[in-house]
Each structure stands twice: as structure tokens, then as C-alpha cells.
Amino acid sequence: MSPNHHHQRQLELLIVGAGAAGLAAAIRAWDHGIRSLLVVDRDPYPGGILRQCIHTGFGLEYYKEDLTGPEYLARLRAEADKRRIEVMLETTVTGLQEGPRATLISHRHGVVRVDAQAVVLATGSYERTRENLRIAGSRPAGVFTAGQAQQLINLFGYRIGKRVVVQGTGDIGLIMTRRLQLEGYEVLAVFERLRFVVGLLRNKVQCLDDFEIEPQFEHQIVEIHGASRVAGVTVAQIKGCEDEARPVAGTERLVACDTVVLSAGLLPNRELLGLAQDEPIDANLHSSLDGVFVAGNALEIHDLADGASAQGEYAADRAVDRVRGIPLQRTVESHRPGQFRSRWSVPARDVVTTGVVCIVCPRGCILTDEDIRCRRGAEFLQQERRDKHRVTTTTTWIHMNGTRVRVAARSKLPQPFAVQKQIVRQIKHGGRAAQQFEFTDVGER
Ligand SMILES: Cc1cc2nc3c(=O)[nH]c(=O)nc-3n(C[C@H](O)[C@H](O)[C@H](O)COP(=O)(O)OP(=O)(O)OC[C@H]3O[C@@H](n4cnc5c(N)ncnc54)[C@H](O)[C@@H]3O)c2cc1C
């Protein structure tokens, strides 16, 4: 990551966003021989959302291994570093115009203007907020989106409250429901406005079923109460879909709590396209802004990082064609949503469970004595019946060469479920359990 003091740069390829999509795009473009290449990210550390996703479930397609988000990122970074790909951090792209031409505001270099032959936009997504859910009430402290809560707890090591109500059973909501419990928070209730768990099957099993949490379906928080801090929420039954959804009069009830975590879904972030953001992206992943390609969550929300990376590579292939002057195959066709969807992502709603759900991999096989699909599945079923074991993941501070470093910790082997909370506490205090864990730097100091 070499410093560069020019305030004007000519590039073959500019990649905006150093997450799973942007880094994979950069590696691919480099391997095609592109050297005039720059990746920028507004964060002080590359990785995007991967850094805070400390649970396993990443990389089954891309690396053929079950990795945590930080482990997946470490692989991508190692590949990028090996190629000496320039990644400019703490640098925000604030404008994108015809050309394509970009304006960057960099912590180190000030305003930088970039003329590129092609741009890959891999700027990730936003979380939907209480405004999107139309939750009424006051605006006290203690209301978080699930991703914010994940960042504050996992990356910064904060406590965000004590008694929590969760709205939404998307994957982030499920993952955070488990995380909060392992961290010693009291999860009072999980509400879901639909009739089914929205996230992946393996997350339902590990984050709700394991903790014997039954979500309250067709229920939503309709009002938040509290002056400086959340004091409680009003919840009501909901009827109807999407914009038609309405609380049913007379079903309201009060739940006292000090924290609200909202998992209401993600929205692609391609604001930099300006007015063009609402126009279709074609099958080459090319936007209506000439020379600008879009990939990852910026284009469509991916359940798995593997899909975001694969789409980043595809966008890089097309962007490299453009740099080389190879005409893009003419297409009027819009890109096909879900084309990069992993065969590993099995939504909970698609499955009627009659046996034990195998969580060794995200395929989510339903195991019975008559139907066992693989050796690992057979071992899992046996273990599950004897004594439930789970891979434990958490974060903690450690000291490395005199510096306090935030690390993601992952148990080398599945641990007895019954003692997971205890183990998480021990890891925090540097207890003996640490020997059974692997640690990955998540970039916070
Ligand atoms: C909570 C959660 C749990 C998940 N769990 C799993 C899982 O178990 N397994 C799995 O495989 N996948 C999981 N995923 C999905 C996967 O992590 C994502 O789909 C994938 O990592 C998205 O990558 P991305 O590169 O598209 O976006 P991001 O990771 O969001 O990266 C976008 C980057 O762009 C940068 N950026 C944005 N705007 C600008 C700008 N204007 N200028 C400069 N930089 C900018 C951001 O700082 C960010 O670093 C999960 C996702 C979430 C949110």
C-alpha cells in the first residue's frame, strides 16, 4: 500500500470499496495484467462488513473452507498484498461523473481527482432503520440497527445495554440474537413481522433453536418509549404485507427494555451513480454511467460473501475488457438477480424440519437415522444426540508487541454448547480456554 502524493491521477481501473466484492475484483483485474489499479475505501482498514462478521459460514464456495468473516478477509488481503495492489484507506469517493472521473477525499492526500478507463463500484449496502419500519415514538439512546450493534460490540468492545428486544429475523438479527446472549445480555423477545424466519436455516438453528427462542411472528414494534434512554416498546400484531402492513387495533402491549435492535434488511448503496442509480444495470454489470460497473451488495444483497466476491470478479472481467478496448457484448438484458447466489444458502422458510438440521455446512441437510448424507453429517448427528457442540466465536482485546489489538476468536473445535457463555467470558479475561482458540486481527487498536 504505497503512499502517493499526486492530487490528480490517471488510472486504468478504479475500484470503490475494499469489501468482499471490491478486493476480489482487484485481485482478478491484476491477474488479467492490469497494473494501473487503485482500490479505495473510506474505512481505516479494508474488509467492509467482513471484519465485524466474526461467526463462521464464509468461504465454502470461494475457499472450500468454513471461515469466519475476518479469516475470509485475511485470505483476500494476503492475495491482494502478494500482488502489491494499492489500497488507499480513509479515502471516500464523493463524486462520480462521466468519463468516468471520480473525486476522492483522502485523509492523507486531501482532494484527489481520478480519471479512469473503468470503475468498479463495490460500495456495499445500508441497513434499513426505524424510519423504514415506520416505528413511532421518541428518539432515545439505545436504538440500534443490528449491523451497528455488531460493530459496536465486536469491533469496539462496547456494551450497548442490558435488556434487549430484537425486531426482525434476517441473518444479522439472528446472528446478533445469539451474540447478545453469549455476551450476557438478556434477550427478552424476538419479533418478526412476517410468518416465517427470514434468515438462513443454519442461523435459525444456531441462533434461535439452540437458545429455545421462539420468535413472535406477525408482530412488530410500533412505538419506542423513553426520554434519554429507551424505557420500553409497544408491540402489536401486524396484518398485511409490505406497504399494506398495519397494526391490529387492540393487540398492543408494552415490553419494558433498555435496548432495541432492528434487523430490517439491507438496501444496495449505489448513491454515487446519482440519478443513474435507479436505471437498470445490464447483464455485463455495467450501469448507465458509461464505464462504471457495479458488484456485490451495491448491486444486490448477497447472503454469502462468496457470491459478492464472485460477482466482483465478473465485474472485473468486464471492466478489463473495456480497458483493453474489447467491445462489451451488446446486451439490452438486465442483470439476472441471484445469478451469483450460492447453492449453500438455504433459507429457513424453505424447509419443514422433521429431523435434526445439520449445521456442519450451510447446506442444511435434515438428518434422520435413515437419511444421512455424509461422514461429517453422521458424526454431527451422533454428537448432537449425545451432547450439543458448537464452534464458539467471540472478540477480545489482546496485547501484541506492546499494542492493544482487537481480535476475533474462534474455537479450533466445536465446544460443548452448555459452557459456551462461560468460555466467551474466559476468553475475555485471557483464561486457559484461549489455548483452544485461533485469533484473527480485525484492525481496531
Ligand atoms: C451481519 C451480516 C452477516 C453476514 N453473514 C454471512 C455469513 O455468515 N456468511 C457469508 O458468506 N456471508 C455473510 N454475510 C454477507 C456478506 O458478508 C456480504 O454479502 C459481503 O461481505 C458484502 O461485500 P461487499 O464488498 O459487497 O460490501 P461491504 O462489505 O459492505 O463493502 C463495501 C465497502 O465499500 C466502502 N465504501 C462505501 N462507500 C464508499 C465510498 N463512497 N468511498 C469509499 N469507500 C466506500 C465501505 O467502507 C466498505 O468497506 C453477512 C452480512 C452481514 C451484513
Ligand as a Chemical Component Dictionary entry (heavy atoms), coordinates in Angstrom:
data_LIG
# 
_chem_comp.id                   LIG 
_chem_comp.type                 NON-POLYMER 
_chem_comp.pdbx_formal_charge   0 
_chem_comp.three_letter_code    LIG 
# 
loop_
_chem_comp_atom.comp_id 
_chem_comp_atom.atom_id 
_chem_comp_atom.alt_atom_id 
_chem_comp_atom.type_symbol 
_chem_comp_atom.charge 
_chem_comp_atom.model_Cartn_x 
_chem_comp_atom.model_Cartn_y 
_chem_comp_atom.model_Cartn_z 
_chem_comp_atom.pdbx_ordinal 
LIG C1  C1  C 0 -24.381 -9.177  9.604  1  
LIG C2  C2  C 0 -24.041 -9.925  8.367  2  
LIG C3  C3  C 0 -23.837 -11.297 8.460  3  
LIG C4  C4  C 0 -23.429 -11.996 7.349  4  
LIG N1  N1  N 0 -23.164 -13.330 7.487  5  
LIG C5  C5  C 0 -22.611 -14.002 6.445  6  
LIG C6  C6  C 0 -22.155 -15.365 6.588  7  
LIG O1  O1  O 0 -22.328 -15.984 7.621  8  
LIG N2  N2  N 0 -21.541 -15.953 5.553  9  
LIG C7  C7  C 0 -21.342 -15.268 4.390  10 
LIG O2  O2  O 0 -20.745 -15.813 3.456  11 
LIG N3  N3  N 0 -21.805 -14.003 4.216  12 
LIG C8  C8  C 0 -22.422 -13.347 5.212  13 
LIG N4  N4  N 0 -22.845 -12.060 5.049  14 
LIG C9  C9  C 0 -22.844 -11.463 3.696  15 
LIG C10 C10 C 0 -21.505 -10.919 3.259  16 
LIG O3  O3  O 0 -20.726 -10.570 4.354  17 
LIG C11 C11 C 0 -21.702 -9.724  2.387  18 
LIG O4  O4  O 0 -22.634 -10.028 1.386  19 
LIG C12 C12 C 0 -20.410 -9.288  1.695  20 
LIG O5  O5  O 0 -19.330 -9.301  2.584  21 
LIG C13 C13 C 0 -20.630 -7.922  1.089  22 
LIG O6  O6  O 0 -19.461 -7.475  0.489  23 
LIG P1  P1  P 0 -19.413 -6.121  -0.339 24 
LIG O7  O7  O 0 -17.998 -5.986  -0.776 25 
LIG O8  O8  O 0 -20.457 -6.105  -1.380 26 
LIG O9  O9  O 0 -19.841 -4.952  0.675  27 
LIG P2  P2  P 0 -19.179 -4.399  2.014  28 
LIG O10 O10 O 0 -18.527 -5.433  2.795  29 
LIG O11 O11 O 0 -20.244 -3.597  2.679  30 
LIG O12 O12 O 0 -18.042 -3.414  1.481  31 
LIG C14 C14 C 0 -18.304 -2.143  0.936  32 
LIG C15 C15 C 0 -17.129 -1.237  1.215  33 
LIG O13 O13 O 0 -17.300 -0.021  0.485  34 
LIG C16 C16 C 0 -16.841 1.037   1.263  35 
LIG N5  N5  N 0 -17.466 2.269   0.756  36 
LIG C17 C17 C 0 -18.783 2.528   0.647  37 
LIG N6  N6  N 0 -18.981 3.745   0.102  38 
LIG C18 C18 C 0 -17.768 4.259   -0.137 39 
LIG C19 C19 C 0 -17.318 5.481   -0.709 40 
LIG N7  N7  N 0 -18.165 6.424   -1.155 41 
LIG N8  N8  N 0 -15.991 5.714   -0.804 42 
LIG C20 C20 C 0 -15.108 4.760   -0.363 43 
LIG N9  N9  N 0 -15.473 3.589   0.176  44 
LIG C21 C21 C 0 -16.788 3.332   0.271  45 
LIG C22 C22 C 0 -17.240 0.672   2.671  46 
LIG O14 O14 O 0 -16.448 1.336   3.632  47 
LIG C23 C23 C 0 -16.995 -0.837  2.671  48 
LIG O15 O15 O 0 -15.714 -1.170  3.146  49 
LIG C24 C24 C 0 -23.277 -11.323 6.122  50 
LIG C25 C25 C 0 -23.537 -9.958  6.010  51 
LIG C26 C26 C 0 -23.927 -9.255  7.115  52 
LIG C27 C27 C 0 -24.192 -7.760  6.970  53 
# 
loop_
_chem_comp_bond.comp_id 
_chem_comp_bond.atom_id_1 
_chem_comp_bond.atom_id_2 
_chem_comp_bond.value_order 
_chem_comp_bond.pdbx_ordinal 
LIG C1  C2  SING 1  
LIG C2  C3  SING 2  
LIG C2  C26 DOUB 3  
LIG C3  C4  DOUB 4  
LIG C4  N1  SING 5  
LIG C4  C24 SING 6  
LIG N1  C5  DOUB 7  
LIG C5  C6  SING 8  
LIG C5  C8  SING 9  
LIG C6  O1  DOUB 10 
LIG C6  N2  SING 11 
LIG N2  C7  SING 12 
LIG C7  O2  DOUB 13 
LIG C7  N3  SING 14 
LIG N3  C8  DOUB 15 
LIG C8  N4  SING 16 
LIG N4  C9  SING 17 
LIG N4  C24 SING 18 
LIG C9  C10 SING 19 
LIG C10 O3  SING 20 
LIG C10 C11 SING 21 
LIG C11 O4  SING 22 
LIG C11 C12 SING 23 
LIG C12 O5  SING 24 
LIG C12 C13 SING 25 
LIG C13 O6  SING 26 
LIG O6  P1  SING 27 
LIG P1  O7  DOUB 28 
LIG P1  O8  SING 29 
LIG P1  O9  SING 30 
LIG O9  P2  SING 31 
LIG P2  O10 DOUB 32 
LIG P2  O11 SING 33 
LIG P2  O12 SING 34 
LIG O12 C14 SING 35 
LIG C14 C15 SING 36 
LIG C15 O13 SING 37 
LIG C15 C23 SING 38 
LIG O13 C16 SING 39 
LIG C16 N5  SING 40 
LIG C16 C22 SING 41 
LIG N5  C17 SING 42 
LIG N5  C21 SING 43 
LIG C17 N6  DOUB 44 
LIG N6  C18 SING 45 
LIG C18 C19 SING 46 
LIG C18 C21 DOUB 47 
LIG C19 N7  SING 48 
LIG C19 N8  DOUB 49 
LIG N8  C20 SING 50 
LIG C20 N9  DOUB 51 
LIG N9  C21 SING 52 
LIG C22 O14 SING 53 
LIG C22 C23 SING 54 
LIG C23 O15 SING 55 
LIG C24 C25 DOUB 56 
LIG C25 C26 SING 57 
LIG C26 C27 SING 58 
# 
